[in-house]
């Protein structure tokens, strides 16, 4: 079958007229879903009903057994019909596959709409990256709604990426009909300081009449109130139940995400304690790695886990459908009701969130976990984004005068803090203490700047090295390890592969996942990418003593997220956006005795 057409205007007079006739039995339905039960997101009732569809429009939700004619019938006996799931915040690039592969993975599981922030593509390729994202969604069974990234780079003056989205750039993109809002604004501190660039970006979003999405990690009290007052509407960076309640009370649309599993039980308990589900709670995946996507799915997995945490199934489904549609201003979505768009999921198991069949825009697009429509030809991919030369072991050494030096360190993963350490100097370079590891970053976007190196404390024991170009948010080449030779081996593997992930130990490459599209995404099928990703993680698991929930494999990809609180390493050096601090070198004082 051919893929469904893009969203058709539901208010086309001929379509509405045909729906009116079909609802009264005066014209046939294009599709009639029979024998199922509708889980109503408004009343909370589950009732027997048949659903008649005309084109992309639900024409009737009526009592079963009525003598209606239809061109196509779908048997839903013993099954439950709910609206298509809406993922309110996600990044395709985090799954390391093309948008078409991503759609093929999530649509059969019930996801029919997703709001995509393609800031990874934009940070690597600027306007070209965002144009690629907009072209690649055409013809997908998934309604993949692109937003314009607001943080390219995520922290100007503290890092350099492959693009620069000024307020004028944002306004230009927001004027396009295929851009559906301003994506997560991560430069929280700049908003609070009234920075002209960031205020202009927020202003462009508000002037467009489209949504301005946010990222309010760690903001409390007056700062949280100020962030909401700026016009930023949403947040998915929740750190605790208290944080969730504070942001609900501040009026944010909550995008409750599934990427931090250890927090879901307390979020569910906090919502249960309220006694009702706030209308502003929606669900999102944010980041899903390829192995998790292949094994567990996308937003369906978030719904499933919340139900397992004790949230009533109705609440979980309502957050993923009606609440999401309402908050994003899509009155055509989120309900199984006449006059709404025919995005429907026929569930064989409500508790397990198991989709038997999926309808999008009135077309059956998936059955029994398999996409049943053709995949579109994808937009031309963006390759050759590794604008650096070969990397040597010496690049990971830090020159210094001896016999000792006092250095600034980055202490703790996930929530880093500044530290200091007195270290030895030998052969005119710093000696890495046995309980620390190195982190190196080099700009891969043509800046021709030197490798920046930091020493990390409380990062466990490493017996090898890991290199990645999936390094939020500027996606420069980032390398972790103790031995400079191992770090160079891993880095050069990615130089040759066009980007990706690599693991090395004892001077040998152990595993590599090439990601040649922007150094972020593979052009291979999801099962291949998932296996490659799992192989890389397994190789590193054997070399690092992890300490969950903070010192984990996933922490490596966000270690350079400089817009968050605390010190980070970027291609400019050790930086702290909240303190306004930039150190080109970690050396505070050398030549000490």
N, C-alpha and C positions, 0 to 999 in steps of 0.2 A: 504493500500500500504506500501511497505518497504521504508525506508528512502533512499535518494540518496547516492551513493557511494562517498568516498572522492574524492577530485579533481583529475581527470584523466589528464594525459599528453595530452594537446591539439595537440602536435606535433607528436603523434604516427602516423606513415605512413599510416596504414590502415584507421584510422579515417579521416585523411586529404584526402585520396583518395576517400573515400565514400562521404565526403562533396563536393568535386569537382564534382563528378558525380551527386549528388542530386541537386546542384545549377544549373546544366544544364538540369535538368529534366530526367536524365538517371538512376536515382535510387530514391526510395521514401525517403521523410523526415521521421524521427521518430515522429516529432511534427511540425505542421504547424499552426501558429497563423494568422488568417484571419480577414480581415475587419476593422482592426484598423488603427490608425495613429501613426507614430513614431515621437517623439519629439527628434530631432537630437541634441546631446550635442556638436557637432563640429560646425555645421552651424547655429544652433539656429532655423532652419526651422522645421515646423510641416507638415508632408506629409503623404499621404495615402500609406501604404505599408504592405505587408504580410511578416512574418518572418518564415523562414524554419530552423529547428533545426535537427542536426544529433548527437546523443549521447549528450555530454555536449557542443557541438560546434554549434554556429550560422553559418549555411552554406550559407544563402541567405537572403537579405532584398530587396525584389523586388516589382514591381508594382502589384497591386491586379488584380485578374481575370485570372492569368496565370494558365494553366492546369497542376498543379503539383499533384502528388500522395503523400499520407502521411499515416502513421500508425495511427496517432492520430491527430485530428483537434481541435483547440480551437477558438471559435467565439469571436472576439474582436470588433464587430461592434459598432460604436459610442464611442469607448474607445481609450485611448492613451497609447502607449507602451514606457516605459523608462527603463534604466538599473536598476538593483537591487541597493538599497541604501547601502552605506558603512559608518559605524560609525567608525571614525578614533581614538577614544579614549573612553574607557568605563571600568566600573568595574561591573561585574555580581553581586558581593557580595553586592553592594549598593542596589540592588533590593530585597535582602534577600530571594532569591529563587535559586534553582539549575540551572545550565546551560540549562538543558532540558526544565525547566519551562520558563526560560527567552526566549529561542528560540521559544517556542510555542506562546509566547506573541508578539514578534516583527516580525517574518517571515511573518505571514499573513498581516502585515501592510507594507510590502515591503522591510524590511531590510534583506539582504542576506549575508552580510559580516560585521564583527565587529572585531576591534583590542582590545583584552582584556588584561588589566594589572591586573593580579591576586595578587597584592601585599598585599591585605587583608589576603588571605589564606597563603601566604608566611610569613607574619609577625606573624601569629599565629603558624604555623606548619613548617616553614622553607622549606627544600627540599620536605618533605612529602606533604605540602600544594600545592606546584607548580606541583608535580607529579599528585596529585589529579586533578588539573585544566587541565593538559594535557590529562589525561585519560577521563575526563568528556565531552570533546568536540567531541569525536569519534561518528560518525553516526548522528550528528545533521543536521537538514535541514539548520541551520545557519552555515555559514563558520566562526567559532569563532577562531580567530588566537591569540594564547597566546604569550605574550612577557615575558621576564625574568625581574622580579622586580629589580630595581637598588638600592632601598632604604629600605633595611631590616637590621636593623631598619632605619627609615627615617632620623635620626640624631644620629649616634653613639656617645656615650659619654654623650648624653643628654636624652636618654631614652633607655629602654631595651624591646625587643620584644621576640617572640618565635623562631626567626631565626637570622642568621648572614650571609649575602651574601657578601663575600669578592670579590675582583677582580678575584680570581681563581674560585670562585663559579660561577660568571657571565660568565666567559669564558667557563666553562664546559657546562653550559646550552645553551649558544649561539652556541655551536658546534652541537646541536641537530637540526634535520630538522623540528621538530614540535615547535620550538621556532623561532619567526619571527622578533625579534629585542630586543633592550634594552628598557624597559619601562621608563615612566617619571622619569627623574632625578630631585629629589626635593631638594637635598642638594646643593642649589645654592651657598651659602656662601662658602662652602668647595671647590667648583669648582673655585671660584674667588681667593681663598687663595692658590690654588695649592696643596690642601691636597692630600697626597700620595694615600690613599685608594680610594678616589673619582676619582682622575685622572686615577688610574688604572682601575676603572670600565668603565670610558669613553673610555679609550684606548682599553679595551677588546671589547667594542661595535664596535669601528672603525675598529679594526683588523679583526673582523668577517665579515665585509662587509655588515652587517645588520644595520638597522636604530637605531640611538640613540635619543630617545624621551625625551622631557623636560617639565619643570615646572618653568616658569620664573616670578612668581608673584612678582610685585613690583620693578623689575629691570628696570633701566633707564640709559641713557647716557653711560658712559664708562663701567659700569657693564653689561649692556645689550649687548654691543658690545663684551665684553670679553666672556660672556656666549655663544654667537653664535660662536666665534672664537674657543672655546674649542672643537667643533664638535657636540654639541647638535643641533638637527634639528628642533624640533617642540615646540609649546607652545599652551596651552589652557587656561592659567590663565590670562585672559584679564580683566582689571578693568575699562576701558573707551575707547572712540573712539580714543583719542590721543594715548593711549597705543596700540590699535590695529594697527594704522598707523605706529607707531615707530617699532613695531615688524615685520610688513610687509616690511618696509624699511631695517630692519636688516637681511632680508632674511629667517626668520622663516617660516616653514609651519604652518599656523594658523589652529588650530582645534577649530573652533567657536562653543562654547558649549551652550546648552540650559538650563543648570542648574541654570543660573542667569537671570531670566526672565526680571528683571528691566533694564538690560543692552542692550537687543536685539534691541530696537528702535534706540538707538544711533549708534549701530554697523551697522544697515541697512542704516541709513542716511549717515554714513561715507563712506560706500561702494558706495552708490548712487552718492555721491559727486565726487567720483573718475571717474565716467562715464563708468566704466567697472569692471568686476569681476576679481580680480587678480587670476592667475593660482594657487597660493599657498594657497588659502582659501578653507578649507574643513570644514566639520561639525562633531560634536561629541555630545554625551549625557553626558559623564563623569559619573555623579551619577543620578540615577532615583530611587526614593523610590517606594516600591511595590504598594501603592495605586495609584500613578501617572502612573506607568507602566500599571496597569490594566485599568485605565480610559482613559489615553491619548496616550499610546504607547511609542515608543522610538524615533528613529531618525526621523520618520515621523512627530512627534509632533514639532521637531525643524524646519523642513522644513515648516510646516504649519504656525508656528508663525512668521518666517521670511517673508513669503509671506504676512501675515496679517500686518506686519510692513512696507510693501511697496516694498520689494525686488521683482524684476521680477521673476515669477515662474521659468523661464529658468535658471536664476542665482542660485536659491536655489537648483534646481535639479542638475545642473552642479557641484556645490560645493560638493554635496552628492554622486556624481558618478564619472564623468571623472576626476575632480580635485583630488578626493581622490585616485582613482586608480593610477593616474600618480605619485602622491607624495609618495605613498607607494610602487612604483615600480612594480605594477601588470598590465602589458600591456594587460592581458587577460580580464580585467574587465573594467567597466565604459562606455561601448559603446554598442549601438544596431547596430552592424555591422558584416558582414561576417568575420570569423576568430577569433571572440571573444568568450568568454565563455558565455553560454546561462543562464545568470542571468537576469531575466526580470520581470518587474512589469507592469501589465495591469491595468491602472487606470480608474475608472469610473468617477472620479472628480479630475482634475489637481489641482484646487485651494484648495480644501479641503484635498488633498493628500490621497484619498480613494482608496485603492487597491482592485480590484475585483478578480484578480487571480495573483499568484506569481509563477515564474519558477526559480528553482535553479539547476545549473548543468544539464540543459535540462529536468528536471522533474517538473511537476506541483506539488507544495508542499503545496499550500494553496489556498482556494477559499472562498470568502465572509467572510473574517475575521476568518476562522478556518483552522488550520493545517490539511492537508489531508494525511500525512504520519505518520507512526508509530514512537513513541518515542523510542530511544535506552535505554537499561538497563544502568543506571548510575554507575559510579565508586563507590567503597565502600566509604562511608562517613567518615569524621573525627569527632569523638565525644570525650567527656570527656576531654575538654580543660580548665576547671576551676580548676586550681591547687592552690586553696586557701582554707582556712578554713572559718567557719562562721564569719560574720562581726557583731561587736557590736557598739552600739551608741557611746561608748567611743572612738572608732577609728577615729571619725570625730571631736574630741576635740583636741586643741593644748595646751600642757602644757606651762605655763609661770609663771614668778615671778611678783608679783604685786607691787604697785597697778595699774600701767599702763605699756603699752609696745608700742613701735613703730614698725610697721610691713610694709613689702612690700605687695602691693596689685596688683591684675590684674584688670585693668580698661578698660571697654568697650568690648563688644563681637565683633567677626569677625576680627577687627583690634585692638588687645589689646595693651595697653600701661602700663608702670610701674607707680605705684602710691605709696604713703605712707599714713599711717593713725596712729594716736595715739588712741589706744583702751584701754578699761578697762580690768583689770584682776580680776577674782573672783574665789575663790575655786581652785586656782592654774591653771587656764586655761583662755585662751582668751575669752572675751565676744564678740559675733558677734554683730556689730552695726545693728540697725533695717533696715537700707537702703542697707544692703549687703546680699550676700548669700555665702554659702560654696560650694567648689568643692573638691572632694576627688578622688584620683587615687591610686589603688593598683595593683601591677604586678600580673597577673594571669597565668604566664608562668613558675612558679616554682622558681622564684628568692628569695622568702621568705623575701621580704623587707617590711618595715612598710607602712601603709597608708600615703600618702602625702596629705596635706590639704592646700588650699589657700582660702583667702577671696576675693570675686569678687565685684567690684563696677560697678554701672550703668548697672546692670543686671535685673532691674525691681523688682517687688514685687512677691514673691513666697509664696504659701500657701500649699506646698507639696514638694515632692522629685521625682527625675527622676534618674534612674540607667540604664547604657547601657554598653555592651561589644563591640558595634559598635562605636569605639572611635579611630579616625584616628591618627596615622597610626599603632601604636603598639597594639591597641585594648585591652588595659588593662581595668579592671573594673573601670568605671568612674561614679561618683555620684554627682548630683547637688541638693541643697536644703538649707533650713535654719535650720530645726529641725533635730538633729542627729538621733533621734529615727525613724523618717520617712525615713531618708537616709539608715539606717540599714535595715529596712523592705524591701525597694526596692532592696538593694544589695543582701540580702539573698534570695529573690525570684529568682534572676538570678543565684545565686550559686546552687540552687536546679534545675533550668531549664536547666543548661548547657550553659547559656548565653542568651542574648536577650535584651529586653527593658522592663522596669517596672516603674510604677508610684504608689506612696504611699502618703497618707495624714492622719493626726490624728491617726497615728499608725496602719493604715490598708492598705493592698494592694488593689489598685483600678483597675489596669489593668496590664497585663503581656503578652508579645509576646515571647514565647520560640524560640530560634534560636540555636538548638543543634549542628549543623554542624559548628565546629570551633567557636561557639559563634557568628556567623555571618549570617548564612543561615538556613532556615527552610527546612524540607523535605516534607512540605505540599504543595498543589496546590496554584497557585498564588491568586485565589480569597479568599482563607482562610487567606493567609498571608496579603493580602491587607486589609482585614477587621480587622484583628488583629492589624495591624499597625495603621489604622485609629482610632481604639478604644483607643489605647495608646495615640495618639496625642490629641484626643478629651478630654481624661481624664486630660492631662497636660494643655491643652488650658483653662480648667476651673480653673486652679490653678495658672497660670502665666499671667501677663499682658505684652503681647508681644509688641514690638515697631519696625515694619518693616522699612527698609529691612534688618537691621543687627541683631536686637534682635528678632530672630525667632526660631522656633522649630529646623530647620535644623542646626542652629549655634551650637547646643549642640554636634553634631557629629564631628565637626572640631575644637572644642575649645582646644583640646590637640594636634593639628597638629604642633609639635614643630619645624619643618623645616622652617616654614614661619616666616616672620619678627615679632618681638615683643615678649613680655614675654608669657610663657605658663606654664602650670602645667604638669609634667610628673611623672612617677614612681620614678624619682630621686629627685624631688623637683620642685621649681620654676626655670625655665631655659629660657635663651635667646641665641639662636644660633648665632645671628648676633653680640651680645655683648660679647659672650664667657662667659656667667654668669650662675652659678649653685648655688642655695640656697637650702640646704636640708630642711630648715624651713623658713617660712615667717617672723619670728621674727628678726628684725634688732637690737633691744635693748630692754630688759625688765628690771623690777625692777625700773622703773621710777616713780616719784611722781607727 
